[in-house]
Amino acid sequence: MERVFENTEIALALKSDEEISRSYFLFSLIKKEPLVKIGTAITKFALKINMPVEKLIRTTVFDHFCGGINESDCLPIIKKMYSKKVYSVLDYSAEGKEEEVQFDYAVQKTLSTLEYAKDNEAIPFVVFKPTGFGRFEIYKKLSAGTSLNDREKIEWGEIRKRYIEVCDKAHSYNIPVLIDAEESWMQGAADTLAEEMMKRYNKDRVIVFNTLQAYRWDRLDYLKELLEKGRHQKFKIGIKLVRGAYMEKERERALKYGYKDPICTNKSATDKLFNDCLKYMMNNLGDIEFFLGTHNENSSYLLMELLKENGLDNNDKRVWYGQLYGMSDHISYNLSNTGYNVAKYLPFGPVKDVMPYLIRRAEENTSVVGQTSRELQIIKKEKERRKNIKNNTADFKNN
């Protein structure tokens, strides 16, 4: 397989020299783990006491990883990426809200992104987070098999109504919905709701996608069970496959409460499970459509090989690649340049509300071995390429 991800000219074509320098500076900071921890603590404190730091956050980490504070802010970025056939998934990324009014607001924001998607071919999916639509504790109790009290039963009913409202509108517009995954101790209830939505709306084509986190060792078994259930009950399966985002928290909780760690023993085991899930989905593509959320080059190449081996077009509508905005442009843009379906998650929301997301991105880039180094390597290579072109042009003019 040709190593297409090495082409930095294609990967960073949309970035100006100034933007490339700013990205290099940002990832150089993120690479330093102690600096990330200190910066995170200071930022949380500053926002808590309402210090005027939002402008600083916007011009650094926010603008790199987010599209703006609202949907309109995101539109120029969406248009720009689509000029290279990279699609966008608008993601309202405000987190940590626990009031009913905020859950209703999150639904309205998701419905709003559906309206944007309906009229813009550059936005092929919408997305929401389960705890954006209801309290974590409700999901947690149901996942543990604990009975809800009367008030909590009403809350669960409201959560279910929110899922239905969004998925029903998405179905009427024929726009797929990606439902994110969260911590394992609340995921059982979220899976149950996602499955109910699949039964309702995935009869003719896939509208609802649930998310599998491959760092959980039980997820391939769950995927197989879900497919059998879908075949028996006559509905199609939509899967967004990712490696996972809560590893440290998962391990700490398992140790604290003395249950078996739900996370694979090491990264190689996670990589194997991820690739095994990918192969299983490809082998059952008639009943499954999937969105491969990955910044891993080897897994990306694997899907390219599987599509080729199965005689499928690069842009088969049942198969999508996805990366986060601000990361792995060398994968996204080189894939789109070769004709694959690629979408970037484009988060948006008020700076203060999006900080938990931004902190996770900084921590992820620090903890994932090689992630930040790879970003820096790509940026450095492109900086040198552009410098050589300028030098050659100057030499030509002087001769």
N, C-alpha and C positions, 0 to 999 in steps of 0.2 A: 504493500500500500504506500503510495506516494506521501511523503511527510509534508502535507500542505500547510500545517500550522506554523511553519518557519517563516512564512512570507509576512514580514512586518510592514511592508508598504501597503498591502491590502488591509492588514489588521488595524492599522492606525491612520488610514487615509482621511478619516473625518476629523482628526485632531490637529489643531494648529501647533506650531512649535511651542508657543506659550503653554498650551494645555498639556502637552507632553512633558514639559519641564515641571509643571505643577503636579502631574501624576507621579513623576519620578520622586519628587520631594515627599509627597504623601506616603507612598509605599516604603520609602526609606525610613520614615518615622514609624510606620506600622510594624516594620520588621523588628524593631526594638521592643521586646515584650515588656520590660519594666516601664518603659515610656508609655506604652498603651495602658497599662494598669494605673499608673499615676494620672495620666491624662483623663482616663475614664472617671476616676474618683473625683478629680477636680471639676470636670464638666458636670457630673451629676449634682455636686454640691452647688456649683454656680447657678445652675438652672433652678434648683430647689429654693434658693434664696433670691431668685429673680435678678441676678446680676446680668448686665447687658452683654451677653456673650453670643447671642444668636447670629449676629452678623459674622463673627469670626468662624462659627461652625458652618454657616452657609457657604462661605468662600473657600472652605477647605473640604472637610469630609462629606458634608451634606451635598454640595454640588457635584462631587465626584460619584457618589453612590445613589443619588436621588434625582428625580426629574423636576421637582419643584414642590411648592406648598399646596397646589391644587391641579386639577386636570388641565386647565388652560396653560399653566406653566409648562406642562409636559409636551404640548402639541408641537413646538418647534423641534424638540429632540426626537419625537416620534417621526416627524417628516424627514428629518436628517438621516436617521437610521434606515428608514424605509427606502431612501435613495440608493442604499446598498442592499436592498431586499432583506434587511433584518427587521423583523416584526416586533411589536411591543405588547407587553402584558401590563396594563395599568394596575398597580398594587397599592391600595390605600393602607399604609403601613403604620398607622397610629396604633400603639399597643398599651396594654396595662390598664385599660378602662374597665370598670366593674359595675357601672350603673346602667339600668335599663334604657335610659335616654341615650346613652352612648352606643348601646347595641343597636338601637333603632337608627341612630345616625349612621353607623357603619353600614347598615343595610341600604340606606338611602345613597351613600357614597358608592356602594357596589352597583346599585341600579343606575346611578349616574354614569359609571364607567361603561355599563351596558349600552346606554344611549350614545356615548362617544363611539363605542365599537360598532354599533349598528350602521353608523354613517361613515366609517373609516376602515377601509380594508387593511390598513396597517396594524389594526388591533384585532387579532383573531380569537383571543381568549379573554375572559375575566377571571378574577381570583378573589377568594376570601379566606380568612383565617377562622377556624371554629370558635376560638375564644373572643373573636371580634363580635360574635353574635350571641354570646351568653357566658355566664360565669364559669370560670375554671372549676370551681368546687362542684358544680352540678355534673359536669362531665366526669370529674374524678369519682364522685360517689357512685354514679351509674356504672362506670368502668370497673369499680371494685365490687359491684353487686350489692351495694348498700341501698336500702330503701330510702326514697325521698319523702319528706314530709309534705303536707298539703300545699304549702306555699311554693316549695321547690318543684312540685309536680306542675304547678301553673307556670313556673319559670321554664321548665323543660318544654312545655307545650308552646310557649312563646318562641323558644329557640327553634323548634321544629317548624313553626310557621314562617320564621325568617328564612330558613333554608328553602322552604317551598316557594316563598315569594320570589326569591332570586332565581332559583332553578326554573321556575315556571316562566318567568320573563325571558330567561336565556333560551329556553326551549322554543318560545314563540318567535324569537329572533334568529334561531338556529346558530347561536354562539355558545361554544363550550365553556364550562365553568371548571376551574381548577380549585379544589379544596385542599388547602395546606394541611400538613401533619404537624403535630406538636409533641409534648412529652408522652412517654409510653403509658403513664398511669392515668391519663385522661383520654387516650387515643381510642380505646375500645368503644366508648360511647360515640365518639366522632365517626368511627368506622361504620357503626350501626346506622347513623343518620345518612352517611354518604351512600351506603348500600341501598337504603330506602329510596334515595333520590335516583340512583341508577335504575332501580326497578320501575320507577315512575316515568323516567324521561329517556332512557337508553334503549328503547324498543327498536327503532329503525336505524339510528346512528348514535354515536357517543356524544352526549351533551355534558354529562357529569363525570369528572375525573377525581378519584381519590388519590392521596399521596402515600407512597411506600417509602420508608426510610430504611435503606439497605444495611445500615449499621446495626439494625436489630436482627438477631439470628433467626427469629421466627417468621420473617416476612415472606420468604419464598413459599413456605407452607401455607401462609395466609392467602397468598396470591393464587395458589393452586386450588384451595378451597373456594375462593371467591369465583374463580372461573367455572368450577363445577356447579356452583350455585346459580351462576348466570345462565349456563346452558340448560339447567333443569327448569329454571323459572323464566326463560326466554327473554333475557336482557343482555345487552353488551357491556363490556367492562372498559372503563377508562382509567388509566393509571399514569400518574406522574411519579417517576422513579428518581429518587435522590439518595445521597449517602446519609445525610442527617446533620442536625445542627445543635443537638443538646447533649453531647456525649459526656462532658464533665458532670453536668447536673444529674444525668442518668446514673452514672457510676457512684456518685456520692450518695444518692438516695438509696440505691440498692444496698450499699454498705451500711448506711445508717439504720435501715429497717430490716436488714438480714435476709433479703430475698435474692434470688439468682439474678445476676447482672444481665439485663436484657440486651446489652451491646456485645457485638462480636469481640473476640479476644484481642484482635489486633487489626491493623489497617489492611494487611494482605487478606485476612478473612473477610473483611468488609468488601474489599475490591472483588473477591471471588463471588460473594453473594450478589453483589450488584450486577456483575456480568452474567451470573447464572439467571437472575431475574430477567435481564435483557434478552438473553437467548430464549428463555421460556416464552416471553411475550412475542418475540419474532416467530417462534414456532406455532403460535396460536393467533396470528395476526387477523384471521377472519373473525375472531370473537373479541379481540382486544385492540384498542388504539392507545398509543402511549406518547408521553411527553418526557423525554430524557433530560432531566435537569442535572447537568454535570459540568464541572470545570476540569475534568480528568481527560487528558489527551488520549490515553490508551483505550478508555471506554468509548470515547468518541470515534476513534478509528475502528473499534470493533463493530459499532453499528454501521459504519460505512461499508465494512467488509460483508456484514450479514445482508445488507440490502443488495449488494452486488451478487452475492452467492445465490440469493433467492430470485434473481432476475427482476428486481423491483426498481422503479425509477427513484432517483435521488430525492425527488420531491413528492413521494407517495404521501397522500393526504392523511394517512393514518399514523404517520410517524413524524414527530417533531423533536428538535433539539432545543434546549433552553439554557441560558446563562443569566447571571445577575448583571444589571447595568453597572458599569464601572469595573468589571472584572472579566478576564479571559477574552478580551477582544480578538486575540489571535485565533481563538477557536471560532467565535461567532462569525466574524467577517470572512474568514477563509472558507467556512462551511457555506455561507450564503453565496459566496463568489463561485462555489462549485455546484450550486443548484439545490442544496438541501434546505428544508424548512427550518428556520431558526428564529427564535423569539427571545428577547431580553425582558426579564422582569424589571419594570420601571417603577420603583416606589415613589410615593408622594404623600404629603401630609404636613401639618405644622411642625416646625423644627423640633420643638420641645416634645411633641408626641411621637416623633419618629426616632428619637434618641435611642430607645432600646434596640431598634433594628440596626442603627448605625454602630452601636457598641458591639453587637453580635458580629457585624461584618469585620470590624477591626480585630476582634478577638479571634475570629475564624482565620483571618489572614495571618495572624501571629502564630496560631496553634497548628494549622495544617502544614505539614512538612513540605517545603518547596514552593508553596503557593505564592508567597510574596517575592521570593527569589526569582521565580519564573516571570512574574509581572515586571520586575526590575530588569531582568535580562532582555525581555522583549522591547521594553521602552529604550533601554540603552542601545540596543542594536539599531533601532529606528533612528535614534538621535545621531548615531554615527553615520548611518546611510545618508541622512539629509545633509549632514556636515560635509561628507565627501562630495555630494552633488554640488553644493555651494562652492566648495573649493575648486572643483573641476570647472565649474562655470566661470569662476573668477580667473582661473588660469587661461581659459579659452579666450576671454575678453582681453587679457593682457598680452596675448601672443599675436 
